[in-house]
Amino acid sequence: MTDISNVPNRRLPDPAAMVTLIKPITWFPPMWAYLCGTVSSGVSPLSKPGLVLLGMVLAGPVVCGMSQAANDWCDRHVDAINEPYRPIPSGRIPGRWGFYIACAMSLLALVIGWQLGPWGFVATILGVAAAWAYSAEPVRLKKSGWWGPGLVGISYESLPWFTGAAVLSAGAPSIYVVVIALLYGIGAHGIMTLNDFKALEGDRQMGVNSLPVTMGPRKAAWVASIVMAVPQAVVIGLLVLWDRPFHAAGVTAVLLAQFWAMSVMMKDPKGKAPWYNGVGVVLYVSGMMISALAIRSLGAL
């Protein structure tokens, strides 16, 4: 935690705080999803390394980073309660600089997205729009414990996956890609719900109706676990149906490991939710790559 007791009044942002604002630790899920998309396309990522790297930079540091900056700007009053040491409420990013940074990164995202062709550009527009719709008034879907996490799950997992497949194949992805990407995006709703546990008190005071606020920690943890597990069970069934039994077994193994992690979390949902987001999410995204490898040749069938 940063000591903010001696932070002076600033006119310009602290460079270190600008990095903190865009939260590099959050970049991995969309970057990984984009990589899964390129793998699932059936085109070797090594054949177009420039598009793979550019898309991962766009999905992670640029679009995800922008979404974090926009969220922190729109959440500055909530963060003043929950986490006053964050860059904006602490004053390390003063005035409206948080808003300016989010807007500049939105424009940068569109410039980079244009380089990925029509599929990549349209996906970038959707990603940028979703980030602002989640955080900003008057839409602010974050106020809903159902719509908010759902939008983030689709934006962080399904959209980058779809984009990676579309960019590498230079066309619409196969139905196999679309279905698997959508299922993992739906499951990510549960991950986003668990992420809301850390802001429970501030959300309650500021009228953000996250599931931990409206249901309480234990019920919200159960809902999150079910929402994460069911789409993965459907993926397993589909992989068996599509004659990919070994890949189905791999996804089954990581799901069983998640069940163990869920049982640990349920002993103290509020306290263990951050732990689960470290352990369980690694297992979840491992299943994503197994599934991507399973379907990479199905589009040609």
C-alpha positions in Angstrom: 0.0 0.0 0.0 1.3 3.5 -0.9 1.7 6.0 1.9 -0.3 9.1 0.8 0.1 11.2 3.9 2.9 13.2 2.4 1.8 13.3 -1.3 2.1 17.0 -2.4 -0.4 18.8 -4.5 0.5 18.1 -8.1 -0.2 19.7 -11.5 1.1 16.8 -13.6 0.7 13.0 -13.0 3.4 11.0 -11.3 4.8 8.7 -14.1 4.8 5.7 -11.7 1.2 6.4 -10.8 0.3 6.4 -14.6 1.6 2.9 -14.8 -0.3 1.8 -11.7 -3.5 3.4 -13.2 -3.5 1.1 -16.2 -2.9 -2.0 -14.0 -0.5 -4.2 -15.9 -1.6 -7.2 -13.8 -5.0 -7.1 -15.5 -3.7 -7.3 -19.1 -3.1 -11.0 -19.1 -6.7 -12.3 -19.6 -7.5 -10.4 -22.8 -3.9 -11.0 -24.2 -4.3 -14.7 -23.5 -7.7 -14.8 -25.0 -6.4 -13.1 -28.2 -3.6 -15.7 -28.3 -6.2 -18.5 -27.9 -8.1 -17.0 -30.8 -5.1 -17.0 -33.0 -4.4 -20.7 -32.1 -8.0 -21.7 -32.6 -8.1 -20.1 -36.1 -6.3 -23.0 -37.7 -3.6 -20.6 -39.0 -0.2 -21.0 -37.3 0.5 -17.9 -35.2 4.1 -18.2 -36.3 3.1 -17.4 -39.9 1.9 -13.9 -38.9 3.9 -13.0 -35.8 3.4 -9.3 -36.4 -0.4 -9.5 -36.3 -0.2 -11.7 -33.2 2.1 -9.4 -31.3 0.2 -6.2 -32.4 -3.2 -7.8 -31.4 -1.9 -8.8 -28.0 -0.5 -5.3 -27.3 -3.9 -3.9 -28.4 -5.9 -6.3 -26.2 -3.7 -5.9 -23.1 -1.8 -2.7 -22.5 -3.9 -0.5 -24.8 -7.6 -1.5 -24.6 -7.5 -3.2 -21.2 -5.2 -0.5 -19.8 -7.6 2.1 -21.2 -10.6 0.4 -19.5 -8.8 0.4 -16.2 -8.0 4.1 -16.5 -11.6 4.9 -17.4 -12.9 2.7 -14.6 -10.7 4.4 -12.0 -11.7 7.8 -13.2 -15.4 7.0 -13.0 -14.9 5.2 -9.7 -12.8 7.9 -8.1 -15.4 8.6 -5.4 -15.9 4.9 -4.6 -12.1 4.4 -4.5 -11.8 7.3 -2.1 -13.7 5.0 0.4 -12.3 1.6 -0.5 -8.8 2.3 -1.7 -7.8 6.0 -1.1 -4.2 5.2 -1.9 -5.0 4.6 -5.6 -3.5 7.0 -8.1 -6.5 9.3 -8.6 -8.0 9.6 -5.0 -4.4 9.9 -3.6 -3.7 12.9 -5.8 -0.8 11.3 -7.6 -2.8 11.7 -10.8 -4.4 15.2 -10.2 -7.4 17.0 -11.6 -8.9 15.5 -14.7 -5.7 13.8 -15.9 -7.3 10.3 -15.3 -10.0 11.2 -17.8 -7.5 12.6 -20.3 -5.4 9.5 -20.1 -8.4 7.2 -20.7 -9.5 9.3 -23.7 -6.0 9.4 -25.2 -5.7 5.6 -24.9 -9.1 5.2 -26.5 -7.9 7.0 -29.6 -4.6 5.1 -29.5 -6.7 1.8 -29.5 -8.6 2.9 -32.6 -5.4 3.8 -34.4 -3.9 0.4 -33.6 -7.1 -1.5 -34.4 -7.2 0.1 -37.8 -3.9 -1.7 -38.5 -5.6 -5.1 -37.9 -8.0 -4.8 -40.8 -11.8 -4.5 -40.8 -12.4 -7.3 -38.3 -9.8 -6.0 -35.9 -11.0 -2.4 -36.2 -14.7 -3.2 -35.6 -13.7 -5.4 -32.6 -11.6 -2.5 -31.2 -14.6 -0.1 -31.5 -16.7 -2.6 -29.6 -14.1 -3.0 -26.9 -13.6 0.7 -26.4 -17.4 1.3 -26.3 -17.8 -1.6 -23.8 -15.2 -0.1 -21.5 -16.9 3.2 -21.3 -20.4 1.7 -21.1 -19.3 -0.4 -18.1 -17.9 2.6 -16.1 -19.4 5.9 -17.3 -22.7 7.5 -16.6 -25.4 7.5 -17.8 -25.0 3.8 -18.8 -22.6 2.6 -16.1 -23.5 -1.1 -16.4 -21.1 -1.6 -13.4 -24.1 -0.7 -11.2 -25.7 -4.1 -12.1 -24.2 -7.2 -10.7 -25.5 -9.1 -13.7 -24.9 -6.8 -16.7 -21.6 -5.4 -15.6 -19.6 -8.6 -15.0 -21.3 -10.1 -18.1 -20.1 -7.3 -20.3 -16.5 -7.4 -18.9 -16.4 -11.2 -19.3 -17.4 -11.0 -22.9 -15.0 -8.1 -23.5 -12.1 -9.7 -21.8 -12.5 -13.3 -23.1 -14.9 -13.7 -26.0 -14.2 -10.5 -28.0 -10.3 -10.9 -28.0 -10.7 -14.6 -28.8 -13.0 -13.9 -31.7 -10.7 -11.0 -32.9 -7.6 -13.1 -32.8 -9.2 -15.8 -34.9 -10.7 -13.3 -37.3 -7.5 -11.3 -37.8 -5.3 -14.4 -38.4 -7.7 -16.1 -40.8 -8.7 -12.8 -42.4 -12.4 -13.7 -42.2 -15.2 -14.7 -40.0 -14.2 -17.4 -37.5 -15.8 -20.8 -37.6 -18.8 -21.6 -35.5 -16.6 -23.8 -33.3 -14.5 -20.7 -32.4 -17.6 -18.5 -31.8 -19.3 -21.0 -29.5 -16.2 -21.8 -27.4 -15.2 -18.1 -27.1 -18.7 -17.2 -26.1 -18.8 -19.9 -23.4 -15.6 -18.8 -21.8 -16.7 -15.2 -21.9 -19.9 -16.2 -20.1 -18.0 -18.1 -17.5 -15.8 -15.1 -16.9 -18.8 -13.4 -15.4 -18.1 -15.4 -12.3 -14.5 -14.2 -12.2 -15.6 -10.6 -12.4 -18.1 -11.2 -9.6 -15.3 -12.5 -7.3 -13.3 -9.4 -8.3 -16.1 -7.2 -6.9 -15.6 -8.6 -3.4 -12.7 -6.2 -2.7 -14.9 -3.2 -3.3 -17.8 -4.4 -1.2 -18.1 -1.5 1.3 -17.6 1.3 -1.1 -20.0 -0.3 -3.7 -22.7 -0.5 -1.0 -22.3 3.1 0.0 -22.2 4.4 -3.6 -25.1 2.4 -4.9 -23.2 -0.1 -7.0 -25.4 -3.2 -6.9 -22.7 -5.9 -7.4 -23.7 -9.4 -6.5 -21.7 -9.4 -3.3 -23.7 -6.3 -2.2 -27.1 -7.6 -3.2 -26.7 -11.2 -2.3 -24.0 -11.2 0.4 -20.6 -12.8 0.1 -21.6 -16.4 0.5 -24.5 -16.5 -2.0 -22.5 -14.4 -4.5 -19.6 -16.8 -4.2 -21.9 -19.7 -5.0 -23.4 -17.9 -8.0 -19.9 -17.0 -9.3 -18.7 -20.6 -8.9 -21.7 -22.0 -10.7 -21.4 -19.4 -13.5 -17.8 -20.3 -14.0 -18.3 -24.1 -13.9 -21.4 -24.6 -16.1 -19.9 -23.2 -19.3 -16.8 -25.3 -18.9 -18.9 -28.4 -18.4 -20.6 -27.5 -21.7 -17.2 -27.1 -23.4 -16.3 -30.5 -22.2 -19.5 -32.0 -23.6 -18.9 -30.2 -27.0 -15.3 -31.4 -27.2 -16.5 -35.0 -26.7 -19.2 -34.5 -29.3 -16.6 -33.1 -31.7 -14.4 -36.1 -31.3 -11.7 -34.4 -29.1 -11.8 -36.8 -26.1 -8.2 -36.1 -24.9 -8.7 -32.3 -24.9 -12.1 -32.9 -23.1 -10.2 -34.8 -20.5 -7.7 -32.0 -20.1 -10.5 -29.4 -19.5 -12.1 -31.8 -17.1 -8.9 -32.0 -15.1 -8.6 -28.3 -14.7 -12.3 -28.0 -13.8 -11.9 -30.6 -11.1 -9.0 -28.6 -9.7 -11.2 -25.5 -9.8 -13.8 -27.4 -7.7 -11.2 -28.0 -5.1 -10.2 -24.2 -5.1 -13.9 -23.3 -4.9 -14.3 -25.5 -1.8 -11.4 -23.7 -0.1 -13.0 -20.3 -1.1 -16.3 -21.2 0.4 -14.8 -21.5 3.9 -14.4 -17.7 3.8 -15.8 -16.2 0.6 -14.9 -12.6 1.3 -11.4 -13.4 2.5 -10.6 -16.1 0.0 -12.0 -14.5 -3.2 -8.7 -12.7 -4.0 -6.9 -16.0 -3.5 -9.3 -17.8 -5.8 -8.8 -15.1 -8.4 -5.1 -16.0 -8.4 -5.4 -19.8 -8.3 -8.7 -20.6 -10.0 -8.2 -18.1 -12.9 -4.9 -19.8 -13.9 -6.8 -23.1 -14.1 -9.6 -21.4 -16.0 -7.4 -19.9 -18.7 -5.4 -23.2 -19.0 -8.7 -24.8 -20.1 -9.1 -22.0 -22.7 -5.8 -22.9 -24.4 -6.6 -26.6 -24.3 -9.9 -25.9 -26.0 -8.2 -23.6 -28.6 -5.9 -26.4 -29.5 -8.8 -28.8 -29.7 -10.8 -26.8 -32.3 -8.0 -25.4 -34.4 -8.6 -28.0 -37.1 -12.3 -28.2 -36.8 -13.1 -25.3 -39.1 -11.7 -27.3 -42.0 -14.0 -30.3 -41.4 
